[in-house]
Amino acid sequence: MSDEMRDLNKDVIDNNLIFLNEMGLDPGIDHMSAKKIIDNLLDDNNKITSFKSYTGGLIAPVSDNNSWNYKFTWNPRNVVLAGQGTPAKYIENQKYKYLPYNRLFENTERIKIKDYGDFEVYPNRDSLKYRELYGLKDIGTMIRGTIRKVGFPKSWNLLVRLGLTDDSFKISNSNGMTYRDFLNCFLPYHKSLSVENKTKNLLGINEEGSDWIKLQEIELFSNTKKIPLDNATPAQILEYILKEHWKLEHNDKDMIVMYHEFKYTNSSGTNNKIISTMGCIGEDSIYTAMAKTVGLPIAIACLLILNKKINLLGVKTPIDKEIYKPILQELENFGISFNEK
């Protein structure tokens, strides 16, 4: 929610309205499911010491048929540009951390989600602002981030290191350029080494490894595939290349996974932990889990407001119990529920 939107709060209240923001998946369901646990813990006089929250839009195992273990299930441009702009900001064990883009995908952690398997997560954007939003100003660890299948961040980092995700400049002769020529733009000149060998040397990989297979699979070395984009940025060209290889086929199923981890101390001084997870599988490439988890919360919120079951006024996000409680309950009727342990 932008500062400009917040500034409308008085006018919205004066006009007897509610402007409900951040009402999708992430942000949206993540806020509601997290705030429910936070409120319950604080109401019981627990002290929350750590909160980690991660969400991922992925391809379901049944449709996972490429070496990257990934397909586009939402805006491809946002995927290509993920993590750019400002460093990831978070606090861990009372230490402030600022992770720049060039090291973002090296800083991963493993998690396990019941019934869905193992994943890797990395910090995303500014986690610090959520301390105040969630009423956890003194918390020692606060990290929000992204979920990917194991191995993806390391391989994606190869494209980052090559410079292919850069959106800050344009390649003037991009139209008609082959994929191979595009890749070669980012490799040092050598009078005898091939594009393949220069890539291996720069990235420190070899033909026996999975990373090499992944680069070949997206046809970066192709001398026949051509780019039809005028004056395109590297990121725009990469997006075009990946959309061909990572598009959902008609019967493909996508998957949403969400993971919250809370550490807290109860009134007797005992340390405890809660892990709350959610998984959702889509039906096909149209009725996706992404469409379901993004669309249903706002649809349910609209009905609740129209039927006077949410009576709050002003500029809001769904962190109020009057909003999140009935919406989370209704989402369960659509198979979107959390497993807590």
C-alpha positions in Angstrom: 0.0 0.0 0.0 1.6 3.3 -1.2 2.0 6.4 0.9 -0.3 8.2 -1.6 -3.0 5.6 -0.8 -2.5 6.0 3.0 -2.9 9.8 2.6 -6.5 9.2 1.4 -7.6 7.7 4.7 -9.4 10.7 6.1 -11.3 11.4 2.9 -12.2 7.7 2.6 -13.6 7.7 6.2 -15.4 11.0 5.6 -17.1 9.5 2.6 -18.2 6.3 4.5 -16.0 4.1 2.4 -13.4 1.3 2.7 -10.4 1.0 0.4 -9.2 -2.5 1.0 -5.6 -3.0 -0.3 -3.3 -6.0 -0.5 -6.1 -8.5 -0.8 -4.8 -11.3 -3.0 -2.2 -14.0 -2.4 1.0 -12.3 -1.4 0.2 -9.7 -0.2 -3.2 -10.9 1.0 -3.6 -14.5 2.2 -0.1 -14.3 3.7 -1.2 -11.2 5.8 -4.4 -12.9 7.0 -3.0 -16.3 7.9 0.0 -14.7 9.7 -2.0 -12.1 11.6 -4.4 -14.8 12.8 -1.5 -16.7 14.5 0.2 -13.5 15.7 -3.0 -12.2 17.4 -3.6 -15.6 19.0 -0.1 -15.7 20.4 -0.1 -12.1 21.7 -3.6 -12.6 23.2 -2.1 -15.4 25.3 0.8 -13.2 26.5 3.4 -14.9 24.4 6.5 -13.0 23.2 7.2 -13.6 19.5 10.9 -13.6 18.8 11.1 -14.7 15.2 8.8 -14.7 12.2 9.7 -16.0 8.7 7.2 -16.0 5.9 7.6 -17.3 2.4 5.4 -17.8 -0.7 5.9 -19.3 -4.1 4.0 -19.8 -7.3 5.5 -22.9 -8.9 4.7 -25.7 -11.3 3.0 -28.8 -9.7 5.0 -32.0 -9.6 2.6 -33.7 -12.1 3.5 -31.0 -14.7 7.1 -30.5 -13.8 8.9 -31.6 -17.0 11.8 -29.3 -17.6 15.2 -29.2 -15.9 14.6 -25.8 -14.3 11.6 -27.2 -12.4 9.8 -24.0 -13.2 7.2 -22.5 -15.5 5.5 -19.1 -15.6 2.4 -19.1 -13.5 2.1 -15.3 -13.2 3.6 -12.1 -14.8 6.8 -13.3 -16.5 8.3 -9.8 -16.4 8.0 -9.7 -12.6 9.8 -13.0 -12.4 12.7 -11.8 -14.6 13.1 -8.6 -12.6 12.6 -10.2 -9.1 14.9 -8.7 -6.5 16.0 -5.7 -8.5 15.8 -2.1 -7.5 16.6 -2.2 -3.8 18.4 -4.7 -1.6 16.5 -7.3 0.4 16.2 -5.8 3.9 15.5 -8.0 7.0 16.5 -8.5 10.6 18.0 -11.8 11.9 19.0 -12.4 15.5 18.8 -8.7 16.2 21.2 -7.9 13.3 20.0 -5.8 10.3 20.9 -7.4 7.0 20.9 -5.7 3.5 21.4 -8.2 0.7 22.2 -6.8 -2.7 20.8 -8.2 -5.9 24.0 -9.7 -7.1 24.1 -12.0 -4.0 20.3 -12.5 -3.5 20.1 -15.9 -5.1 23.1 -17.2 -3.2 21.5 -16.6 0.2 19.0 -19.5 0.3 17.6 -21.6 3.1 15.9 -25.0 2.9 12.4 -25.6 4.1 10.0 -28.6 4.1 6.3 -28.2 3.5 4.1 -31.1 4.5 2.8 -33.1 1.6 4.7 -30.9 -0.9 8.4 -31.6 -0.3 11.6 -29.6 0.1 12.1 -26.1 -1.2 14.6 -23.3 -1.2 13.8 -19.8 0.0 15.5 -16.4 -0.3 14.7 -12.9 1.2 12.6 -10.6 -0.9 12.3 -6.8 -0.8 11.8 -4.9 2.5 10.8 -7.2 5.4 11.5 -4.6 8.1 8.3 -2.6 7.4 6.2 -5.6 8.5 7.4 -5.4 12.1 5.2 -2.3 12.7 2.4 -3.6 10.4 2.1 -6.8 12.4 2.7 -5.1 15.8 6.1 -6.8 16.3 8.3 -3.7 16.6 10.8 -5.5 19.0 11.1 -8.8 17.1 14.6 -10.1 16.7 14.1 -11.9 13.4 11.7 -10.9 10.6 12.2 -12.3 7.1 9.8 -12.4 4.2 10.8 -14.1 1.0 10.2 -16.3 -2.1 9.9 -20.0 -2.4 11.5 -21.9 -5.3 12.2 -25.6 -6.0 15.6 -26.8 -4.8 18.4 -25.8 -7.2 16.5 -23.0 -9.0 18.0 -20.0 -7.2 21.6 -21.2 -7.9 20.8 -21.7 -11.6 18.9 -18.5 -12.0 21.9 -16.7 -10.5 23.9 -17.8 -13.6 21.6 -15.6 -15.7 22.1 -12.8 -13.2 25.9 -13.1 -13.4 25.8 -13.1 -17.2 23.8 -9.8 -17.1 20.8 -11.2 -18.9 18.3 -9.9 -16.3 19.5 -6.3 -16.6 16.7 -3.8 -17.5 18.7 -0.6 -17.3 19.8 -0.3 -20.9 18.7 -1.2 -24.4 20.5 -3.3 -27.1 20.1 -1.1 -30.2 20.5 -4.0 -32.7 18.4 -6.5 -30.9 15.8 -7.1 -33.7 17.0 -10.2 -35.7 19.8 -11.0 -33.3 20.2 -14.8 -32.7 20.0 -16.1 -29.1 23.7 -17.0 -29.5 24.6 -13.5 -30.5 22.6 -12.1 -27.6 24.5 -14.3 -25.1 27.8 -13.4 -26.7 27.1 -9.7 -26.1 27.8 -10.4 -22.4 31.0 -12.5 -22.9 34.5 -11.3 -23.2 36.1 -11.2 -26.7 38.4 -14.1 -27.5 39.8 -14.7 -31.0 39.5 -18.5 -30.8 37.2 -19.6 -27.9 33.6 -20.5 -28.8 30.6 -19.0 -27.1 30.1 -22.3 -25.2 33.7 -22.3 -23.8 33.6 -18.6 -22.9 30.3 -19.2 -21.0 31.9 -22.2 -19.1 34.9 -20.1 -18.2 32.9 -17.1 -17.0 30.5 -19.2 -14.9 32.9 -21.9 -13.8 30.6 -24.7 -15.0 31.2 -27.7 -17.3 29.2 -29.9 -19.6 28.7 -32.6 -17.0 26.7 -30.4 -14.6 23.0 -29.7 -14.4 23.5 -26.0 -14.9 24.9 -26.6 -18.4 21.9 -28.7 -19.3 19.6 -25.9 -18.2 21.3 -23.3 -20.3 21.1 -25.5 -23.3 17.4 -26.3 -22.6 16.5 -22.6 -23.0 18.5 -22.6 -26.3 20.8 -19.7 -25.3 23.4 -21.1 -27.7 21.0 -21.3 -30.7 22.3 -19.8 -34.0 18.8 -20.1 -35.6 16.4 -18.8 -33.0 16.0 -15.0 -33.5 14.8 -12.1 -31.3 11.9 -10.1 -32.9 12.2 -7.1 -30.5 13.4 -3.6 -31.3 15.7 -1.8 -28.9 15.0 -4.3 -26.2 16.6 -4.5 -22.8 18.4 -7.7 -21.8 15.6 -8.4 -19.4 13.0 -8.0 -22.1 14.9 -10.4 -24.4 15.4 -13.0 -21.7 11.7 -12.8 -20.9 10.9 -13.4 -24.6 13.2 -16.5 -24.6 11.9 -17.9 -21.4 8.2 -17.5 -22.2 8.7 -19.9 -25.1 10.2 -22.6 -22.8 8.4 -22.0 -19.6 4.8 -21.4 -20.8 2.0 -23.5 -19.3 0.6 -26.1 -21.6 -3.2 -26.5 -21.6 -3.4 -29.3 -19.1 -0.5 -28.2 -16.9 -1.2 -27.7 -13.2 0.5 -25.0 -11.2 1.0 -24.9 -7.4 1.0 -22.3 -4.7 2.9 -23.0 -1.5 3.1 -20.8 1.6 5.2 -21.2 4.8 5.1 -19.3 8.1 7.5 -20.1 10.9 7.0 -18.4 14.4 9.2 -18.8 17.3 7.9 -17.5 20.7 8.4 -17.6 24.4 5.4 -18.3 26.6 4.7 -16.7 30.0 6.7 -19.4 31.8 9.7 -18.7 29.7 9.5 -21.9 27.5 10.6 -21.5 23.9 8.2 -22.8 21.3 7.7 -22.9 17.5 4.7 -23.0 15.2 5.0 -23.9 11.5 1.9 -23.0 9.4 1.9 -24.2 5.7 -0.6 -24.0 2.8 -0.5 -25.7 -0.6 -2.9 -25.4 -3.5 -2.9 -27.2 -6.9 -4.5 -25.7 -10.0 -6.9 -27.5 -12.3 -5.3 -26.5 -15.7 -3.6 -23.6 -17.4 -6.7 -21.4 -17.1 -8.1 -22.4 -13.7 -4.8 -22.1 -12.0 -3.9 -22.1 -8.3 -2.5 -18.6 -8.8 -5.8 -17.3 -10.2 -7.7 -19.0 -7.4 -5.5 -17.7 -4.6 -5.3 -14.2 -6.0 -8.9 -13.9 -7.1 -10.9 -15.5 -4.3 -9.8 -13.3 -1.4 -10.9 -10.1 -3.1 -14.2 -11.7 -4.3 -15.0 -12.9 -0.8 -14.1 -9.5 0.7 -16.4 -7.7 -1.8 -19.3 -9.9 -0.8 -18.6 -9.4 2.9 -18.5 -5.6 2.5 -21.6 -5.5 0.3 -23.5 -7.7 2.8 -22.4 -5.4 5.8 -20.4 -8.2 7.4 -17.3 -6.0 7.2 -18.1 -2.6 8.5 -14.7 -1.0 8.8 -14.0 2.4 7.2 -10.9 3.9 5.8 -7.8 2.7 3.9 -7.1 -0.8 5.1 -5.1 -4.0 4.6 -6.5 -7.3 5.8 -4.8 -7.4 9.2 -8.0 -6.6 11.2 -9.7 -9.6 12.7 -13.0 -8.4 11.3 -11.6 -8.9 7.8 -9.3 -11.9 8.0 -11.4 -14.2 10.2 -14.4 -14.6 7.9 -12.3 -14.6 4.7 -10.0 -17.3 6.0 -13.0 -19.3 7.0 -14.6 -18.9 3.6 -11.3 -19.8 1.8 -11.4 -23.2 3.5 -14.6 -24.0 1.5 -12.5 -23.6 -1.6 -9.7 -25.9 -0.4 -7.4 -23.1 0.7 -6.5 -24.0 4.3 -3.4 -24.0 6.6 -1.8 -26.9 8.3 -0.4 -25.8 11.7 2.0 -27.8 13.9 
